[in-house]
Structure formats: C-alpha cells, structure tokens
C-alpha cells in the first residue's frame, strides 16, 4: 500500500539542495533557511513559495533528486488549489513517485501477481474479496483513478472521443468511492491512514485538478487541444480560480 512517507525519504543532501536553492549564494538567506529548518521543521523550508520555481529554473544548481522535486512540486501545486494539508500532500507525492515505477500503478502492491488495467476490474474484484485484500483493492481504486485522471486527462478524453470510454467525472466518482470505502474499513483505522483516505475522498476533484495542472505544465506541455482548453476552463470555473 502507498504510505504518506515521501517527505521522510528526503536525505540530508536533499535538504542542503533546498537550502542552496533558496539562499542563492547569499549568506544571510542561508542563515534564515537554516533557522527555518531548525525551528519550524522541514515543512517550513519546503513550503517556501519560491522553491518550486527555483528547482525548475536554476540550472546552476544541478538537478534535484526525484524525491525532492516530486515532494515540492506536489506541495506547491496542491496549495494553489487550496489544499495545504501536509500529510495528504505527502501521500499524493508518494503515490506519484511509486506509480511512476514500471507497472506499479497496475498492482495493489509492488509484487502482487494480479494486474489491473481497468477500473471495472478493480471494482468487480472488490466485491469478491474480503479482509486485507479487499481493503487494498479499495485503496487502489482511489489511487489508480487519481493517477489516471490526474496525470493522463488528455488520454481519457481521447478514449472517450474515439471509443466511448468513461469521462473524467466517472473517474472522480470511482476514486471518491474507493477512498471513502478504504477510509471506512477497520484496517485503515488500525494502520492510521483513515484520515488520509477520508480527505482524499472529500477533495478528490481538487486533487485531480491540481495534478492536471502539474501534468499539463510539466509532463505534457506541448499539447494544445481544444479538449484540454475546455477542461481547464471548466476546472477554473468549478474551483473559482
């Protein structure tokens, strides 16, 4: 299962990289950044508004680690849609980081034998399972639909147009359902993840929009389709921003 632990994977070298990016060679800025880290903790450092752009646009620094970049990118992108929940941000960051590795997005655990390529297959299997596997499938339904609708919205639009596939609203409904079921599962309380799943269910639409913006701007910036433009307009209207 995905855990809200991406931030905990950051190393001392990652934090030093963030301090260097923020201080930009200025000793007084460096002292301030080190004070923030020492007194306020890692969130105070990573939440600095300028850090995301500095990691993107400061070639003199070299490349940040993937863990640092994803952690900061998700934090700042979620804040722009009104989500400042550090634990939820940490969870979504871990989701993106792990699902980007090989075929992890299609398995409920990294080494599970069963591959799920369609939402319908996950939903059908939930009803056939019990115990821990049922719980993992419920969480995976939320994770998988957030991954697909958040990172690949253009692909969903294309499949809908050419083969009658489900729309974004379908993925939002299924994702909300999966996270809600997982939050209400006894195992979620035992594992102290019920609050994360509940908030993911409550804010699924906003999470999806935030990840769409991240995907549109960083992963697939060259697309300029009418469908993308219409999606962006609808989302801005729905969120009021």
C-alpha positions as CSV (number, residue, x, y, z in Angstrom):
1,X,0.0,0.0,0.0
2,X,1.0,3.6,-0.5
3,X,2.1,5.4,2.6
4,X,2.4,9.1,3.3
5,X,6.2,8.9,3.5
6,X,7.7,10.7,0.5
7,X,8.9,13.5,2.7
8,X,10.6,11.1,5.1
9,X,12.6,9.7,2.2
10,X,14.4,13.0,1.7
11,X,18.0,12.9,2.7
12,X,20.3,15.5,4.2
13,X,21.7,16.1,0.8
14,X,18.1,16.9,-0.4
15,X,17.6,19.5,2.4
16,X,21.0,21.0,1.6
17,X,20.0,21.3,-2.0
18,X,16.8,23.1,-1.0
19,X,18.8,25.5,1.3
20,X,21.2,26.3,-1.6
21,X,18.3,26.9,-4.0
22,X,16.6,29.3,-1.6
23,X,19.7,31.1,-0.4
24,X,21.2,31.6,-3.9
25,X,24.6,32.1,-2.5
26,X,23.5,34.8,0.0
27,X,24.9,34.1,3.5
28,X,22.0,35.9,5.2
29,X,19.4,34.0,3.3
30,X,21.2,30.8,4.1
31,X,21.1,31.6,7.8
32,X,17.4,32.3,7.6
33,X,16.7,29.0,5.7
34,X,18.7,27.0,8.3
35,X,16.8,28.7,11.1
36,X,13.5,27.8,9.4
37,X,14.6,24.2,9.1
38,X,15.9,24.1,12.7
39,X,12.9,25.8,14.4
40,X,10.0,25.1,12.1
41,X,10.9,21.7,10.6
42,X,11.1,20.5,7.0
43,X,7.7,21.8,6.1
44,X,8.7,25.4,6.8
45,X,11.5,25.0,4.3
46,X,9.7,23.1,1.6
47,X,6.7,25.4,1.8
48,X,8.6,28.5,0.7
49,X,6.7,29.9,-2.2
50,X,9.7,30.4,-4.5
51,X,11.2,26.9,-4.0
52,X,9.3,25.1,-6.8
53,X,10.3,27.6,-9.4
54,X,13.9,27.7,-8.2
55,X,14.1,23.9,-8.6
56,X,12.6,24.1,-12.1
57,X,14.6,27.1,-13.4
58,X,18.0,27.2,-11.7
59,X,20.4,25.2,-13.9
60,X,23.4,26.3,-11.9
61,X,22.2,24.2,-9.0
62,X,22.2,21.0,-11.0
63,X,19.2,18.6,-10.8
64,X,17.4,17.9,-7.6
65,X,16.6,14.3,-6.7
66,X,13.3,12.9,-8.0
67,X,12.1,12.6,-4.4
68,X,12.8,16.2,-3.6
69,X,11.3,17.5,-6.9
70,X,8.1,15.5,-6.6
71,X,7.6,16.4,-3.0
72,X,8.0,20.1,-3.6
73,X,6.0,20.0,-6.9
74,X,3.0,18.3,-5.3
75,X,3.1,20.5,-2.2
76,X,3.0,23.7,-4.2
77,X,0.6,22.5,-6.8
78,X,-1.9,21.4,-4.1
79,X,-1.6,24.7,-2.3
80,X,-2.6,26.5,-5.4
81,X,-6.0,24.8,-5.4
82,X,-6.5,25.5,-1.7
83,X,-5.1,22.2,-0.2
84,X,-2.4,22.9,2.4
85,X,-2.7,19.5,4.2
86,X,0.9,18.4,4.6
87,X,0.1,14.7,5.3
88,X,-2.2,14.5,2.3
89,X,0.4,16.2,0.1
90,X,3.0,13.7,1.4
91,X,0.6,10.9,0.4
92,X,-0.1,12.2,-3.1
93,X,3.6,12.7,-3.6
94,X,4.4,9.1,-2.6
95,X,1.6,8.0,-5.0
96,X,3.1,9.8,-8.0
97,X,6.6,8.6,-7.1
98,X,5.7,5.0,-6.7
99,X,3.2,4.7,-9.6
100,X,5.8,6.1,-11.9
101,X,8.0,3.0,-11.5
102,X,7.5,0.2,-14.1
103,X,3.9,-1.3,-13.8
104,X,3.4,-0.4,-10.1
105,X,0.2,1.6,-11.0
106,X,-1.5,-1.7,-12.1
107,X,-0.8,-3.7,-8.9
108,X,-2.2,-3.3,-5.4
109,X,1.2,-3.9,-4.0
110,X,4.6,-3.8,-5.8
111,X,4.9,-7.6,-6.0
112,X,1.2,-8.7,-6.3
113,X,0.6,-11.2,-9.1
114,X,-2.7,-9.7,-10.3
115,X,-2.5,-6.9,-12.8
116,X,-5.5,-4.4,-13.0
117,X,-5.5,-2.3,-16.2
118,X,-9.2,-1.2,-16.0
119,X,-11.2,0.4,-13.2
120,X,-14.0,-2.0,-13.8
121,X,-11.8,-5.0,-13.0
122,X,-10.8,-3.4,-9.6
123,X,-14.5,-2.7,-8.8
124,X,-15.5,-6.2,-9.7
125,X,-12.8,-7.8,-7.6
126,X,-13.6,-5.7,-4.5
127,X,-17.0,-7.4,-4.3
128,X,-15.3,-10.8,-4.5
129,X,-12.7,-10.3,-1.8
130,X,-12.6,-9.9,2.0
131,X,-10.1,-8.8,4.7
132,X,-6.8,-7.2,3.8
133,X,-7.1,-7.8,0.1
134,X,-10.5,-6.1,-0.1
135,X,-9.0,-3.1,1.8
136,X,-6.0,-2.9,-0.5
137,X,-8.3,-3.0,-3.6
138,X,-10.5,-0.2,-2.1
139,X,-7.4,2.0,-1.6
140,X,-6.1,1.0,-5.0
141,X,-9.3,2.1,-6.7
142,X,-8.8,5.6,-5.3
143,X,-5.1,5.6,-6.1
144,X,-5.5,4.3,-9.6
145,X,-8.3,6.6,-10.6
146,X,-6.4,9.6,-9.2
147,X,-3.3,8.6,-11.1
148,X,-5.2,8.2,-14.4
149,X,-7.5,11.2,-14.2
150,X,-4.8,13.4,-12.6
151,X,-1.8,12.6,-14.9
152,X,-3.4,11.5,-18.1
153,X,-6.6,13.5,-18.6
154,X,-5.9,14.0,-22.3
155,X,-5.7,10.3,-22.8
156,X,-9.1,9.9,-21.0
157,X,-10.6,12.5,-23.3
158,X,-9.2,10.8,-26.4
159,X,-10.5,7.4,-25.4
160,X,-13.9,8.9,-24.6
161,X,-14.0,10.6,-28.0
162,X,-12.7,7.6,-30.1
163,X,-14.0,4.6,-28.3
164,X,-16.7,5.7,-26.0
165,X,-14.7,5.4,-22.8
166,X,-15.7,6.9,-19.5
167,X,-15.2,10.6,-18.8
168,X,-13.3,12.4,-16.1
169,X,-16.5,12.5,-13.9
170,X,-16.6,8.7,-13.9
171,X,-13.0,8.5,-12.6
172,X,-13.8,11.1,-10.0
173,X,-16.8,9.2,-8.8
174,X,-15.0,5.9,-8.7
175,X,-12.0,7.4,-7.0
176,X,-14.1,9.1,-4.3
177,X,-15.9,5.8,-3.8
178,X,-12.7,3.8,-3.4
179,X,-11.1,6.3,-0.9
180,X,-14.3,6.5,1.0
181,X,-14.6,2.7,1.3
182,X,-11.0,2.4,2.3
183,X,-11.4,5.2,5.0
184,X,-14.4,3.3,6.5
185,X,-12.5,0.0,6.6
186,X,-11.4,-1.1,10.0
187,X,-7.9,-1.8,8.7
188,X,-7.5,1.9,7.8
189,X,-8.0,2.8,11.4
190,X,-5.6,0.2,12.6
191,X,-3.0,1.4,10.2
192,X,-3.7,5.1,10.9
193,X,-4.5,6.0,7.4
194,X,-8.3,6.5,7.6
195,X,-7.9,10.3,7.8
196,X,-5.8,10.4,4.7
197,X,-8.3,8.4,2.7
198,X,-11.2,10.4,4.0
199,X,-9.6,13.7,3.0
200,X,-8.7,12.3,-0.4
201,X,-12.3,11.3,-0.9
202,X,-13.5,14.8,0.2
203,X,-11.1,16.6,-2.1
204,X,-10.7,14.2,-4.9
205,X,-11.9,16.7,-7.5
206,X,-9.5,19.4,-6.3
207,X,-6.6,16.8,-6.2
208,X,-7.4,15.8,-9.8
209,X,-7.4,19.4,-11.0
210,X,-4.1,20.1,-9.2
211,X,-2.5,17.0,-10.8
212,X,-3.9,18.0,-14.2
213,X,-2.2,21.4,-13.9
214,X,1.1,19.7,-12.9
215,X,0.8,17.3,-15.8
216,X,-0.2,20.0,-18.4
217,X,2.6,22.3,-17.4
218,X,5.5,19.8,-16.7
219,X,4.9,16.4,-18.3
220,X,2.9,17.2,-21.5
221,X,3.3,20.9,-22.1
222,X,3.2,20.8,-25.9
223,X,-0.4,19.7,-26.2
224,X,-2.9,22.5,-27.2
225,X,-6.0,20.6,-27.9
226,X,-9.5,22.0,-27.7
227,X,-10.4,19.3,-25.2
228,X,-7.6,20.4,-22.9
229,X,-8.6,24.0,-23.1
230,X,-12.2,23.2,-22.3
231,X,-11.2,21.1,-19.4
232,X,-9.0,23.8,-18.0
233,X,-11.8,26.4,-18.3
234,X,-14.3,24.1,-16.7
235,X,-12.0,23.4,-13.8
236,X,-11.1,27.0,-13.2
237,X,-14.8,27.8,-13.1
238,X,-15.6,24.9,-10.8
239,X,-12.9,25.8,-8.3
240,X,-13.3,29.6,-8.7
241,X,-9.7,30.1,-9.6
